[in-house]
């Protein structure tokens, strides 16, 4: 994978960020991050290897740029999750979760089970709760995936949430479904390959079968 910084320099860079944002007595050392950074970069490489967007993959190799915020949303989440799984260091995982939230407005806890392949574009104001997720997930700004009465959605493969859309509560969203801009799905199931959208005339939510799902344009593999 093409990196804008080496793995060691990324560990140094993030340790500096964490210690500046959270200047408590528990100083983060480079050694606290080094192995997890390598793991997170491997996870990013696999994820971005499936992406068709040239800012993520030039056709011969994936790309990670520490100065491209949409890359960092994914990388910082993988890093927080890797720290939590590999070391059980919840304080450090919490700082990384918080850093992602402060820097990018992206709210997703380190112990959420996001898929191996996902993208978040312009992620400010997006909150991903502890739903069941599948690969080729695409999420944009201002989106919420959350619970109602403790029940979370189940999302199939290739689901997309476009800007300011939400999926809440006990429902199943089938493969290749698209939730259009400003649309709320509240405890309502969707069959595979359907699009939900806000009807501007009635103010209600309409659902129709779609020939193409939104997420397909972002990935190299056929979904």
C-alpha positions in Angstrom: 0.0 0.0 0.0 1.2 3.5 -0.8 1.6 5.4 2.5 2.1 9.2 3.0 4.1 8.3 6.2 5.8 5.2 7.3 4.1 3.0 9.9 6.5 4.2 12.6 5.9 7.8 11.7 2.2 7.3 11.7 2.5 5.9 15.3 4.6 8.9 16.3 2.1 11.3 14.6 -0.9 9.8 16.3 0.8 9.7 19.7 1.5 13.4 19.4 -2.2 14.1 18.5 -3.4 12.0 21.4 -1.1 13.7 23.9 -2.0 17.2 22.7 -5.8 16.5 22.7 -5.8 14.6 26.0 -3.0 16.0 28.2 -3.6 13.7 31.2 -1.1 11.8 33.2 -1.4 8.7 31.0 0.9 9.8 28.2 0.7 7.7 25.0 4.0 6.4 23.9 4.9 5.3 20.3 5.3 1.8 21.6 1.7 1.8 22.8 0.6 2.2 19.2 3.2 0.6 16.9 1.8 -2.9 16.6 -1.8 -1.8 16.4 -0.9 0.8 13.7 0.5 -2.1 11.6 -2.6 -4.1 12.1 -4.9 -1.2 11.3 -2.9 -0.4 8.1 -3.3 -4.0 7.0 -7.0 -3.7 7.6 -7.1 -0.4 5.7 -5.1 -2.0 2.8 -7.6 -4.8 2.5 -10.6 -2.4 2.7 -9.2 0.1 0.2 -8.1 -2.7 -2.2 -11.8 -3.2 -2.9 -12.4 0.5 -3.7 -12.6 1.9 -7.2 -12.2 5.6 -6.3 -8.7 6.7 -7.4 -8.1 8.6 -4.2 -8.2 5.3 -2.4 -6.8 2.9 -5.0 -4.7 3.9 -8.1 -5.5 0.6 -9.9 -2.3 -1.1 -8.8 -2.2 -0.5 -5.1 -4.4 1.0 -2.3 -3.5 4.5 -0.9 -3.5 5.8 2.6 -2.9 9.6 3.1 -2.8 10.8 6.6 -3.9 14.2 5.5 -7.0 13.0 3.7 -9.7 13.1 6.4 -12.0 10.4 4.8 -9.1 8.0 4.9 -8.5 8.8 8.5 -12.1 8.2 9.5 -11.7 4.6 8.5 -8.1 4.2 9.7 -8.7 5.7 13.1 -11.7 3.5 13.7 -9.7 0.4 12.6 -6.9 1.5 15.0 -9.3 2.0 18.0 -10.9 -1.4 17.3 -7.5 -3.1 16.9 -6.2 -1.6 20.2 -9.3 -2.8 22.0 -9.2 -6.3 20.5 -5.5 -6.9 20.7 -4.6 -5.3 24.1 -7.8 -4.6 25.9 -6.6 -1.1 26.6 -9.9 0.6 26.8 -8.5 4.0 27.9 -6.3 4.2 24.7 -9.2 2.8 22.5 -11.4 5.5 24.1 -8.9 8.2 23.3 -8.8 7.1 19.6 -12.6 6.9 19.4 -12.7 10.4 20.9 -10.0 11.7 18.6 -12.0 10.5 15.6 -15.1 12.2 16.9 -13.2 15.5 17.6 -11.4 15.6 14.3 -14.0 14.2 11.9 -17.3 14.4 13.8 -17.6 10.7 13.4 -19.1 8.8 16.3 -18.6 5.0 16.3 -17.4 3.2 19.4 -14.3 1.0 19.2 -16.2 -2.1 20.1 -18.8 -1.7 17.4 -18.6 -4.5 14.8 -18.1 -2.6 11.6 -17.4 -4.7 8.5 -14.0 -5.3 6.9 -15.0 -3.2 3.9 -16.7 0.1 4.4 -16.4 3.8 3.4 -17.4 7.0 5.2 -17.6 10.1 3.1 -17.7 13.6 4.6 -18.5 11.9 7.9 -19.3 14.9 10.0 -22.3 14.3 12.2 -22.5 10.5 11.5 -23.2 8.1 14.3 -23.0 4.3 13.8 -24.4 2.3 16.6 -24.0 -1.4 17.5 -26.1 -2.7 14.6 -25.2 -5.8 12.5 -23.2 -4.6 9.5 -22.0 -6.3 6.3 -19.3 -5.5 3.7 -19.4 -2.8 1.1 -21.2 -0.4 3.5 -21.2 3.3 2.3 -22.2 6.0 4.7 -22.2 9.8 4.3 -22.5 12.9 6.4 -25.2 13.3 9.0 -26.3 9.7 9.1 -27.5 7.7 12.1 -27.8 3.9 12.6 -29.2 3.5 16.0 -31.5 1.5 18.4 -35.0 1.7 19.6 -35.8 0.0 22.9 -32.4 -1.7 22.7 -33.0 -3.2 19.3 -30.6 -2.4 16.4 -31.0 -2.8 12.6 -29.5 -5.6 10.6 -27.8 -4.3 7.4 -27.1 -6.5 4.4 -24.2 -6.4 1.9 -23.7 -3.2 -0.1 -26.1 -1.0 1.9 -25.7 2.8 1.4 -26.9 5.6 3.6 -26.7 9.0 1.7 -26.5 12.4 3.4 -28.7 12.9 6.5 -30.4 9.6 6.4 -31.1 7.2 9.3 -32.0 3.6 10.0 -33.4 3.1 13.5 -34.6 0.1 15.5 -35.6 -3.4 14.9 -35.5 -3.9 11.1 -33.6 -5.7 8.4 -32.2 -3.9 5.4 -31.5 -6.3 2.5 -28.5 -6.5 0.3 -27.8 -3.6 -2.1 -30.4 -1.3 -0.5 -30.0 2.5 -0.7 -31.4 5.0 1.8 -31.7 8.3 0.0 -30.9 11.8 1.3 -33.0 12.9 4.3 -34.8 9.6 4.6 -35.6 7.9 7.9 -36.3 4.1 8.1 -37.8 3.4 11.5 -38.4 -0.3 12.3 -39.3 -1.0 8.7 -37.8 -3.8 6.7 -36.5 -3.4 3.2 -36.0 -6.2 0.6 -32.8 -6.5 -1.3 -32.1 -4.0 -4.1 -34.6 -1.5 -2.9 -34.3 2.3 -2.6 -36.1 4.3 0.1 -36.6 8.0 -0.5 -38.5 10.9 0.9 -41.5 11.8 -1.3 -41.4 15.6 -1.7 -45.1 15.7 -2.6 -46.6 13.6 0.2 -43.8 13.9 2.9 -43.9 10.1 3.3 -41.3 7.5 2.7 -41.5 5.6 -0.6 -39.7 2.4 -1.3 -39.1 1.0 -4.8 -37.0 -1.7 -6.5 -33.8 -0.3 -8.1 -31.8 -1.5 -11.0 -28.5 -0.3 -9.5 -27.5 0.3 -5.9 -25.6 3.4 -4.9 -22.7 1.6 -3.4 -21.7 -0.2 -6.6 -20.0 2.9 -8.0 -17.4 2.9 -5.2 -16.1 -0.6 -5.3 -13.9 -2.6 -7.8 -15.6 -5.9 -7.1 -19.0 -6.7 -8.4 -21.5 -6.8 -5.5 
